[in-house]
Amino acid sequence: MTELAPKALAIRLRQQAILSDFGVEALRATELLPLLQRATELCAEGMEAQFCKALEYKPHQDCLLVCAGVGWAPDAVGTTIIEADLASPAGYALKTGRPVISNHLQAETRFRTPKLMADHGIRRAINVLIANSEGNYGVLEVDDTREGQFEEADIAFMQGFANLVGGAIERQRAEARLKAALERQELLLREMSHRVKNSLAVVAGFLGLQARGSDNADVKEALADARTRVEAVAQVHDQLWRQPSLEAIDVAGFLQALCGKLQESAPHHHLICDAATVNIPADLAIPLGLFVNELVTNAFKYAYPDGAGEIRVSARPDGEGGLILGVADDGAGLPDGFDPSAPRSASLGMRIVNSLARQLGGPLTVAPDVQGAHFLLRVVPPV
């Protein structure tokens, strides 16, 4: 006994080290089958056994599928079915929740030997349950063709593996449900944005009809401006639902698509978009798009009264987690004494721009002593 004690102690210490290493792998695992395969390999190593397999319970067929394993014939894993009734060692562990040790399968009176094990000459086996809060996943089993004894202490080692696998399964399923919920939420957001765009297009059409039916020039102009702004909101929603992700919007892709649409409405002008690849929260994308739309549209109308010209949209990170947004032209410039933040003297368009600037973090500034109009805004994402 004294000669065996150091060897037994070394085996248990080695098992603990293997179990500890596997715990790290289980926490990091993103796919189940590779994790199960790794568990069977390490479990066989820790038990100094020839065979190990993980069996997944199939409740509709009431059977166990060998889904991972080591030592078995190449075609056994992924295809072999084992009965899940109380007459098989694995089935007994599954149905009762209790571990099973059978050190003499040939003389076993409690269970029959499954065909897979008989074909491989298995003489002894030990089974533990793989479970989680959602129920029983299956069984982890170690087998050997050689004489020897699986002991009660081996159950603790194997159950540790089974518990880690069960926890990993539970975590992966929870993450899969969360991912599915997020994908559904994003789908609903895209659908909502698409429907908002369509509804606003209908409103814009009504405004156009009303403008055409009026004989008053001022009313026509006011309705035309209203229609343009409604179409701008619709256009921003159209670009928003087309983005790859609605969690965070890539400013570069968003603004380039928006400017492409704006360019179509004024082909005689040259609209340039120079935006860095920076992500912003989705709730900032709409006011940002409307802000750019309003200033670019104003530039189309007023910057070059005698012809066509260049309008530039830029977006650059400010180094502090924010964004410097600019809309500039080289045209007629702004009136003397122009104050972009003046609340009463400003035009409706500038009041809209200022309101959007405040939503984005503001304030809006105008670059002095330059040719044309250069508007700058520091966009500050919410904390």
C-alpha positions as CSV (number, residue, x, y, z in Angstrom):
1,M,0.0,0.0,0.0
2,T,2.8,2.4,0.9
3,E,4.4,1.8,-2.5
4,L,1.1,2.5,-4.4
5,A,0.2,5.7,-2.4
6,P,2.8,8.0,-4.1
7,K,1.7,6.7,-7.6
8,A,-2.0,7.2,-6.8
9,L,-1.3,10.7,-5.4
10,A,0.6,11.6,-8.6
11,I,-2.3,10.4,-10.7
12,R,-4.8,12.5,-8.8
13,L,-2.6,15.6,-8.9
14,R,-2.2,15.1,-12.7
15,Q,-5.9,14.8,-13.1
16,Q,-6.5,18.0,-11.2
17,A,-4.0,19.8,-13.4
18,I,-5.7,18.4,-16.6
19,L,-9.1,19.4,-15.2
20,S,-7.9,22.9,-14.4
21,D,-6.5,23.4,-17.9
22,F,-9.8,22.2,-19.5
23,G,-11.7,24.6,-17.3
24,V,-10.0,27.5,-19.1
25,E,-10.8,25.9,-22.5
26,A,-14.4,25.4,-21.6
27,L,-14.8,29.1,-20.6
28,R,-13.3,30.2,-24.0
29,A,-15.1,27.7,-26.2
30,T,-17.4,29.0,-28.8
31,E,-18.3,25.7,-30.5
32,L,-19.6,22.6,-28.7
33,L,-18.3,19.6,-30.7
34,P,-14.7,20.7,-30.7
35,L,-15.0,21.2,-26.9
36,L,-16.5,17.7,-26.5
37,Q,-13.8,16.2,-28.6
38,R,-11.2,17.9,-26.4
39,A,-12.9,16.7,-23.3
40,T,-12.8,13.1,-24.4
41,E,-9.1,13.4,-25.3
42,L,-8.1,14.9,-21.9
43,C,-10.4,12.7,-20.0
44,A,-8.9,9.6,-21.5
45,E,-5.4,11.0,-20.8
46,G,-6.2,11.7,-17.2
47,M,-7.8,8.3,-16.6
48,E,-4.9,6.6,-18.5
49,A,-7.6,4.9,-20.6
50,Q,-7.7,3.7,-24.2
51,F,-11.2,5.0,-25.0
52,C,-13.5,7.9,-24.1
53,K,-16.7,9.1,-25.7
54,A,-19.3,11.8,-25.3
55,L,-22.9,10.8,-26.0
56,E,-25.7,13.2,-26.8
57,Y,-29.2,12.3,-25.8
58,K,-31.8,12.4,-28.5
59,P,-35.1,12.5,-26.7
60,H,-37.3,12.0,-29.7
61,Q,-35.6,8.7,-30.5
62,D,-34.8,8.0,-26.8
63,C,-31.2,7.1,-27.7
64,L,-27.6,8.3,-27.3
65,L,-25.5,9.4,-30.2
66,V,-21.7,9.2,-30.0
67,C,-20.9,12.8,-30.9
68,A,-17.2,12.9,-29.9
69,G,-14.6,10.3,-28.9
70,V,-11.1,9.0,-28.9
71,G,-9.8,5.4,-29.6
72,W,-12.9,4.3,-31.5
73,A,-13.1,3.2,-35.2
74,P,-13.0,6.2,-37.6
75,D,-16.6,5.8,-38.6
76,A,-18.0,5.4,-35.0
77,V,-18.1,9.0,-34.0
78,G,-21.1,10.9,-35.4
79,T,-23.0,7.8,-36.5
80,T,-23.1,5.2,-33.7
81,I,-26.4,5.0,-31.7
82,I,-26.5,3.4,-28.2
83,E,-29.7,2.5,-26.4
84,A,-30.7,4.9,-23.7
85,D,-32.6,2.4,-21.5
86,L,-31.7,1.3,-18.0
87,A,-30.2,-1.9,-19.4
88,S,-27.2,0.0,-20.8
89,P,-24.5,1.6,-18.6
90,A,-24.8,5.0,-20.3
91,G,-28.6,4.8,-20.4
92,Y,-28.7,4.0,-16.7
93,A,-26.4,7.0,-15.9
94,L,-28.6,9.2,-18.1
95,K,-32.0,8.1,-16.7
96,T,-31.0,8.0,-13.0
97,G,-28.4,10.8,-12.9
98,R,-26.1,8.5,-11.0
99,P,-22.6,7.6,-12.1
100,V,-21.9,4.0,-13.2
101,I,-18.8,1.9,-12.7
102,S,-18.6,-1.5,-14.3
103,N,-15.1,-3.1,-14.0
104,H,-16.2,-6.5,-15.4
105,L,-18.6,-6.1,-18.4
106,Q,-18.2,-9.7,-19.4
107,A,-19.7,-10.8,-16.0
108,E,-22.0,-7.9,-15.6
109,T,-25.6,-8.9,-14.7
110,R,-27.0,-5.3,-14.3
111,F,-26.4,-4.2,-17.9
112,R,-25.9,-5.5,-21.4
113,T,-22.8,-4.5,-23.3
114,P,-23.6,-2.2,-26.2
115,K,-22.5,-3.5,-29.6
116,L,-19.9,-0.7,-30.1
117,M,-18.2,-1.7,-26.9
118,A,-18.3,-5.4,-27.6
119,D,-16.9,-4.8,-31.1
120,H,-13.9,-3.0,-29.6
121,G,-13.4,-5.6,-26.8
122,I,-14.2,-3.2,-23.9
123,R,-13.9,-4.9,-20.5
124,R,-14.6,-2.0,-18.1
125,A,-16.4,1.3,-18.3
126,I,-17.3,4.3,-16.2
127,N,-20.2,6.8,-17.0
128,V,-21.2,10.2,-15.6
129,L,-24.0,12.5,-16.5
130,I,-23.6,15.7,-18.5
131,A,-26.3,18.1,-17.2
132,N,-27.1,21.7,-17.0
133,S,-30.0,23.9,-15.9
134,E,-32.0,23.0,-19.0
135,G,-31.8,19.3,-18.5
136,N,-29.6,16.3,-19.3
137,Y,-27.4,16.8,-22.4
138,G,-26.0,13.2,-22.3
139,V,-23.2,11.1,-20.9
140,L,-19.4,11.1,-20.7
141,E,-17.9,7.6,-20.7
142,V,-14.4,6.2,-20.3
143,D,-13.7,2.6,-21.5
144,D,-10.8,0.2,-21.5
145,T,-10.0,-3.2,-22.9
146,R,-7.4,-4.0,-20.2
147,E,-7.8,-5.5,-16.8
148,G,-7.9,-2.9,-14.0
149,Q,-10.2,-1.0,-11.7
150,F,-12.0,2.3,-12.1
151,E,-12.5,3.7,-8.7
152,E,-14.8,6.1,-6.9
153,A,-12.2,8.8,-7.0
154,D,-12.3,8.6,-10.8
155,I,-15.9,9.7,-10.7
156,A,-14.9,13.0,-9.2
157,F,-12.5,13.6,-12.0
158,M,-14.9,12.7,-14.8
159,Q,-17.8,14.5,-13.2
160,G,-15.6,17.6,-13.1
161,F,-15.2,17.3,-16.9
162,A,-19.0,16.7,-17.3
163,N,-19.9,19.7,-15.2
164,L,-17.6,22.0,-17.2
165,V,-19.0,20.7,-20.4
166,G,-22.6,21.2,-19.1
167,G,-21.8,24.7,-18.1
168,A,-20.2,25.5,-21.5
169,I,-23.3,24.1,-23.2
170,E,-25.6,26.3,-21.1
171,R,-23.5,29.4,-21.8
172,Q,-23.3,28.7,-25.5
173,R,-27.1,28.2,-25.7
174,A,-27.7,31.4,-23.8
175,E,-25.4,33.3,-26.1
176,A,-27.1,31.8,-29.1
177,R,-30.5,32.9,-27.8
178,L,-29.1,36.3,-27.1
179,K,-27.6,36.5,-30.6
180,A,-30.9,35.4,-32.1
181,A,-32.8,38.0,-30.0
182,L,-30.4,40.8,-31.1
183,E,-30.7,39.7,-34.7
184,R,-34.5,39.8,-34.5
185,Q,-34.3,43.2,-32.9
186,E,-32.1,44.5,-35.6
187,L,-34.4,43.0,-38.2
188,L,-37.3,44.8,-36.6
189,L,-35.4,48.0,-36.5
190,R,-34.5,47.7,-40.2
191,E,-38.1,47.0,-41.0
192,M,-39.3,49.9,-38.9
193,S,-36.8,52.3,-40.6
194,H,-37.8,51.0,-44.0
195,R,-41.5,51.6,-43.3
196,V,-40.9,55.0,-41.9
197,K,-39.1,55.8,-45.1
198,N,-42.0,54.6,-47.2
199,S,-44.5,56.5,-45.0
200,L,-42.5,59.7,-45.3
201,A,-42.3,59.3,-49.1
202,V,-46.2,59.2,-49.1
203,V,-46.2,62.4,-47.1
204,A,-43.8,64.0,-49.4
205,G,-46.0,63.1,-52.3
206,F,-49.0,64.7,-50.7
207,L,-47.0,67.9,-50.1
208,G,-46.1,67.9,-53.8
209,L,-49.7,67.5,-54.8
210,Q,-50.7,70.3,-52.5
211,A,-48.0,72.6,-53.9
212,R,-49.0,72.0,-57.4
213,G,-52.6,72.8,-56.6
214,S,-51.8,76.2,-55.1
215,D,-51.7,79.5,-57.0
216,N,-49.8,81.3,-54.3
217,A,-46.0,81.5,-55.0
218,D,-45.1,81.8,-51.3
219,V,-47.3,78.8,-50.4
220,K,-45.7,76.8,-53.3
221,E,-42.2,77.6,-52.1
222,A,-43.1,76.8,-48.5
223,L,-44.6,73.4,-49.4
224,A,-41.7,72.6,-51.7
225,D,-39.3,73.3,-48.8
226,A,-41.4,71.1,-46.5
227,R,-41.4,68.4,-49.1
228,T,-37.7,68.6,-49.5
229,R,-37.2,68.2,-45.8
230,V,-39.6,65.3,-45.5
231,E,-37.8,63.6,-48.4
232,A,-34.5,64.2,-46.5
233,V,-35.8,62.4,-43.4
234,A,-37.0,59.6,-45.6
235,Q,-33.6,59.4,-47.4
236,V,-31.8,59.2,-44.0
237,H,-34.0,56.3,-42.9
238,D,-33.4,54.7,-46.3
239,Q,-29.6,54.8,-45.8
240,L,-30.0,53.8,-42.2
241,W,-31.7,50.5,-42.7
242,R,-29.3,49.6,-45.5
243,Q,-26.3,49.8,-43.1
244,P,-24.5,46.4,-42.3
245,S,-25.2,46.9,-38.6
246,L,-27.6,49.1,-36.6
247,E,-25.8,48.8,-33.3
248,A,-23.0,51.1,-34.5
249,I,-23.2,53.0,-37.8
250,D,-20.0,53.5,-39.9
251,V,-19.9,57.2,-40.6
252,A,-17.9,56.8,-43.8
253,G,-20.4,54.4,-45.5
254,F,-23.4,56.2,-44.2
255,L,-22.3,59.7,-45.4
256,Q,-21.0,58.4,-48.7
257,A,-24.3,56.8,-49.5
258,L,-26.2,59.9,-48.4
259,C,-24.0,62.2,-50.4
260,G,-24.4,59.9,-53.4
261,K,-28.2,60.4,-53.3
262,L,-27.8,64.1,-52.8
263,Q,-25.5,64.4,-55.8
264,E,-28.3,62.8,-57.9
265,S,-30.5,65.8,-57.1
266,A,-28.0,68.4,-58.2
267,P,-25.8,66.8,-60.9
268,H,-24.4,70.2,-62.0
269,H,-22.7,70.6,-58.7
270,H,-19.7,68.5,-57.5
271,L,-20.3,66.9,-54.1
272,I,-17.3,65.4,-52.4
273,C,-17.5,63.2,-49.3
274,D,-14.3,62.6,-47.3
275,A,-15.2,60.6,-44.2
276,A,-13.1,58.5,-41.9
277,T,-14.2,55.0,-40.9
278,V,-15.6,55.8,-37.4
279,N,-18.5,54.1,-35.7
280,I,-21.2,56.2,-34.0
281,P,-24.4,55.1,-32.1
282,A,-27.4,54.5,-34.3
283,D,-29.4,57.2,-32.5
284,L,-26.9,59.9,-33.7
285,A,-27.1,58.8,-37.4
286,I,-30.5,60.4,-38.1
287,P,-29.7,63.9,-36.8
288,L,-26.2,63.7,-38.4
289,G,-27.7,62.8,-41.7
290,L,-30.3,65.5,-41.5
291,F,-27.7,68.1,-40.5
292,V,-25.5,67.2,-43.5
293,N,-28.6,67.2,-45.8
294,E,-29.8,70.6,-44.7
295,L,-26.4,72.3,-45.2
296,V,-25.6,70.6,-48.5
297,T,-29.1,71.5,-49.8
298,N,-28.5,75.1,-48.8
299,A,-25.2,75.1,-50.6
300,F,-26.8,73.7,-53.7
301,K,-29.3,76.6,-53.6
302,Y,-27.2,79.6,-52.5
303,A,-23.5,79.0,-52.7
304,Y,-23.1,79.3,-56.5
305,P,-25.8,81.6,-57.8
306,D,-24.1,82.0,-61.2
307,G,-23.4,78.4,-61.9
308,A,-22.1,75.1,-60.5
309,G,-19.5,74.5,-57.8
310,E,-17.9,72.2,-55.3
311,I,-19.4,71.3,-51.9
312,R,-17.3,69.2,-49.5
313,V,-18.6,67.0,-46.6
314,S,-15.9,65.8,-44.2
315,A,-15.9,63.7,-41.0
316,R,-12.8,63.1,-38.9
317,P,-12.2,61.8,-35.3
318,D,-11.3,64.5,-32.9
319,G,-9.0,62.3,-30.8
320,E,-11.3,62.5,-27.8
321,G,-13.9,60.0,-28.8
322,G,-15.9,62.6,-30.8
323,L,-16.2,63.5,-34.5
324,I,-15.5,66.8,-36.4
325,L,-18.1,67.2,-39.0
326,G,-17.7,69.7,-41.8
327,V,-19.7,71.1,-44.7
328,A,-17.9,73.6,-46.9
329,D,-18.1,75.3,-50.2
330,D,-16.0,78.0,-52.1
331,G,-19.0,80.0,-53.3
332,A,-20.6,83.4,-52.5
333,G,-20.0,83.1,-48.8
334,L,-22.2,84.2,-45.8
335,P,-23.7,87.6,-45.2
336,D,-21.7,90.1,-43.1
337,G,-22.1,89.6,-39.4
338,F,-23.7,86.1,-39.9
339,D,-24.2,84.3,-36.6
340,P,-25.1,80.6,-37.1
341,S,-26.5,80.4,-33.6
342,A,-28.7,83.5,-33.7
343,P,-32.1,82.2,-32.5
344,R,-34.5,84.7,-34.1
345,S,-32.7,86.4,-37.0
346,A,-31.7,83.1,-38.5
347,S,-33.7,81.5,-41.3
348,L,-35.8,78.5,-40.8
349,G,-33.1,76.3,-42.4
350,M,-30.5,77.6,-39.9
351,R,-32.8,77.2,-37.0
352,I,-33.2,73.5,-38.1
353,V,-29.5,73.2,-38.4
354,N,-28.9,74.6,-35.0
355,S,-31.5,72.3,-33.4
356,L,-29.8,69.3,-35.0
357,A,-26.3,70.6,-33.9
358,R,-27.5,70.7,-30.3
359,Q,-28.7,67.1,-30.6
360,L,-25.3,66.1,-31.9
361,G,-23.3,67.9,-29.2
362,G,-22.7,71.3,-30.8
363,P,-22.1,74.2,-31.0
364,L,-22.1,75.0,-34.7
365,T,-19.2,77.2,-35.8
366,V,-18.3,79.0,-39.0
367,A,-14.6,79.2,-40.1
368,P,-13.6,82.9,-40.5
369,D,-11.6,84.5,-43.3
370,V,-12.2,81.7,-45.9
371,Q,-13.7,81.7,-49.4
372,G,-17.3,80.5,-49.3
373,A,-19.0,79.0,-46.3
374,H,-17.3,76.5,-44.0
375,F,-19.5,75.0,-41.2
376,L,-17.9,72.9,-38.5
377,L,-19.5,70.8,-35.7
378,R,-18.0,68.6,-33.1
379,V,-20.2,65.6,-32.7
380,V,-20.1,64.2,-29.1
381,P,-21.5,60.7,-28.6
382,P,-23.6,60.3,-25.5
383,V,-21.8,58.8,-22.5
